[in-house]
Amino acid sequence: MKVQTSLGQQASADAAKSEAELVRAVREGSELAVRELIRRLNPRLFRVARGILDSETEAEEALQEAYLSAFSKLEGFREHASFSTWITRIVINTSHLQRRRTRFAEEYDTVAETSTPKVIAFPRQNSELPDATLGRAQLRGFLETAVSDLPPNLRLPFLLRETEGMSILTIASELQINPITVKTRLFRARRRLRTAIEHRVQGGFDAIFPFGGKRCANMTCRVVARLQAGGAL
């Protein structure tokens, strides 16, 4: 009981720490600091991965690999920028690599495919709480389908802008592209989406592609277990 109380107190203390303090704790081998960083970063980084990849399964796999890469090679983080900026770049690179691998596999896949369209299931907001209204669930599903149909080069800037509230300059810095290019892609994304949704909904983009609750906790446990198995913790 005392051990559980101590861990709970440490977790509460970690929740109050700055990102830089948590990174220093991770360097010292703190598992709880790893868990707290993942908890904080999961929603944003999942949307980054999902903005590049075409399914939530691929995005979750890429995010997990990015976490493992970042925490296993933390010596590569020189603190010239924030940790969240550094790991965002890792997520982007990992997602692009996974996308290329998926395309390569599909090109050489000899299994005949049916004409049935692929249905993508998305995680629900607060998935462990089943009291969301049917109308909101249907609306979110429609929005997610519309955004999912955007090409990745339009989808990612759109998600970063509309769901994360990032500025044009910040998005340009994160994606290493010109701010004018970001504006152009946002305009094109919104124009495509307007055609599909303007007659059914106005706004509501903050609800799409969530990543929290049990999914967030499960991701954290998998990353920590693999880090421990690899001797990084």
C-alpha positions in Angstrom: 0.0 0.0 0.0 2.8 2.4 0.8 4.5 1.6 -2.5 1.3 2.4 -4.4 0.8 5.6 -2.4 4.4 6.6 -3.2 3.9 5.9 -6.9 0.7 7.9 -6.9 2.3 10.8 -5.3 5.2 10.7 -7.8 2.8 10.6 -10.7 1.0 13.6 -9.3 4.3 15.4 -8.9 5.3 14.5 -12.5 2.0 15.9 -13.8 3.0 19.3 -12.4 6.5 19.3 -13.9 7.5 21.2 -17.1 8.4 19.3 -20.2 12.1 20.0 -19.7 12.0 18.7 -16.1 10.3 15.5 -17.3 13.0 15.0 -20.0 15.7 15.3 -17.4 13.9 12.7 -15.2 13.7 10.3 -18.2 17.4 10.7 -18.7 17.8 9.5 -15.1 15.7 6.5 -15.9 12.2 7.5 -14.6 9.5 5.3 -15.9 6.8 7.6 -14.5 8.3 10.6 -16.4 8.1 8.5 -19.7 4.4 7.8 -19.0 3.7 11.5 -18.3 5.3 12.7 -21.5 3.5 10.1 -23.5 0.2 11.1 -21.9 0.7 14.7 -22.7 1.9 14.2 -26.2 -0.3 11.4 -27.4 -3.3 13.4 -28.7 -1.2 15.8 -30.8 1.3 13.2 -32.1 -1.4 10.7 -33.0 -3.1 13.4 -35.2 0.3 14.1 -36.8 0.7 10.4 -37.7 -2.9 10.1 -38.7 -2.5 13.1 -41.0 0.1 11.2 -43.0 -1.1 7.6 -42.8 -4.4 6.2 -44.1 -5.6 4.3 -41.1 -5.6 4.6 -37.3 -3.8 1.2 -37.0 -0.9 2.5 -39.1 -0.8 5.7 -37.2 -0.7 4.0 -33.9 2.1 1.7 -35.0 4.1 4.6 -36.3 3.6 6.6 -33.1 4.7 3.7 -31.0 7.9 3.2 -33.0 8.6 6.9 -32.8 8.3 6.9 -29.0 10.6 3.9 -28.9 13.1 5.6 -31.1 13.0 8.9 -29.2 13.3 7.4 -25.7 15.9 4.8 -26.7 18.1 7.5 -28.3 17.5 10.4 -26.0 21.1 11.4 -26.2 20.4 12.6 -29.7 18.1 15.3 -28.2 20.3 18.4 -27.8 17.6 20.7 -26.4 18.1 23.3 -29.1 14.3 23.1 -29.5 11.6 21.7 -27.3 11.3 18.0 -26.8 7.8 18.1 -28.3 9.2 19.7 -31.5 12.0 17.2 -31.7 9.7 14.1 -31.3 7.1 15.6 -33.7 9.8 15.5 -36.4 10.5 11.8 -35.5 6.8 11.0 -35.8 6.7 12.7 -39.2 9.7 10.8 -40.4 8.5 7.5 -39.0 5.1 8.0 -40.6 6.5 8.8 -44.0 8.8 5.7 -43.8 5.8 3.5 -42.9 3.7 5.0 -45.7 6.5 4.1 -48.2 6.7 0.6 -46.8 3.0 0.2 -47.1 2.9 1.4 -50.7 5.8 -0.9 -51.6 4.0 -3.9 -50.1 0.8 -3.0 -51.9 2.5 -2.7 -55.2 3.9 -6.3 -54.9 0.8 -7.8 -53.2 -0.5 -10.5 -55.5 -3.7 -11.1 -53.5 -6.8 -10.1 -55.5 -8.8 -7.4 -53.8 -12.6 -7.1 -53.9 -14.4 -4.0 -54.9 -15.7 -3.5 -51.4 -14.4 -0.1 -50.1 -12.2 -0.1 -47.0 -14.0 1.1 -43.9 -11.8 3.0 -41.4 -12.9 2.9 -37.8 -11.7 5.8 -35.7 -11.3 6.0 -31.9 -14.1 7.7 -30.0 -13.7 10.8 -27.8 -13.6 9.4 -24.2 -14.2 5.9 -25.6 -14.7 4.5 -22.1 -17.7 6.7 -21.6 -20.6 5.5 -23.7 -23.0 8.4 -23.1 -22.1 10.4 -26.2 -25.2 11.1 -28.3 -25.8 9.1 -31.5 -26.0 12.4 -33.4 -22.6 13.5 -32.3 -21.1 10.1 -33.1 -22.6 10.2 -36.6 -21.3 13.8 -37.1 -17.8 12.9 -36.0 -17.8 9.8 -38.2 -18.8 12.0 -41.2 -16.1 14.5 -40.5 -13.5 11.9 -40.0 -14.4 10.2 -43.3 -14.2 13.6 -45.1 -10.9 14.5 -43.6 -9.6 10.9 -44.2 -10.3 11.3 -47.9 -7.9 14.3 -48.2 -4.5 13.5 -49.6 -1.8 13.4 -46.9 -0.1 16.6 -48.0 -3.4 18.4 -47.3 -4.7 16.3 -44.4 -1.7 16.9 -42.1 -1.6 20.7 -42.2 -5.4 20.8 -41.9 -5.3 18.6 -38.7 -2.5 20.6 -37.2 -4.3 23.9 -37.8 -7.9 22.9 -37.0 -7.5 20.3 -34.2 -4.2 21.5 -32.6 -4.7 25.2 -33.2 -1.1 25.6 -34.5 -0.1 28.8 -36.3 0.9 28.9 -39.9 4.5 29.7 -39.0 4.6 26.8 -36.5 3.2 24.4 -39.0 5.7 25.5 -41.6 8.5 25.0 -39.1 7.3 21.6 -38.0 6.8 20.4 -41.6 9.9 22.3 -42.9 8.0 23.9 -45.7 7.3 27.5 -46.7 4.5 29.3 -44.8 2.9 30.2 -48.2 2.8 26.5 -49.0 1.0 25.9 -45.7 -1.6 28.5 -46.6 -2.1 27.1 -50.0 -2.6 23.6 -48.7 -5.0 24.7 -46.0 -7.0 26.6 -48.6 -7.2 23.5 -50.9 -8.1 21.3 -48.0 -10.9 23.5 -46.9 -12.2 23.9 -50.4 -12.4 20.1 -50.8 -14.1 19.6 -47.5 -16.6 22.4 -48.0 -18.0 20.5 -51.0 -18.5 17.4 -48.9 -19.8 18.9 -45.6 -21.2 22.4 -45.9 -24.7 21.2 -46.3 -24.5 19.0 -43.2 -22.3 20.7 -40.6 -20.6 23.9 -39.6 -17.4 23.4 -37.5 -16.8 20.5 -35.1 -13.3 19.6 -36.3 -11.9 19.7 -32.8 -13.6 16.3 -32.1 -11.9 14.2 -34.8 -9.1 11.7 -34.5 -9.0 11.8 -30.7 -6.4 9.6 -28.9 -7.0 9.4 -25.2 -8.5 7.2 -22.5 -7.7 3.5 -22.7 -6.0 3.8 -26.0 -3.6 6.4 -24.6 -3.0 4.2 -21.5 -2.4 1.1 -23.6 0.1 2.9 -25.8 2.0 4.1 -22.8 2.2 0.6 -21.3 3.5 -0.9 -24.6 6.2 1.7 -25.0 7.4 1.4 -21.4 7.4 -2.4 -21.6 9.5 -2.4 -24.8 11.9 0.3 -23.3 12.4 -1.9 -20.3 13.0 -5.0 -22.4 15.6 -3.1 -24.4 17.3 -1.8 -21.3 16.5 1.8 -22.0 14.7 2.1 -18.6 
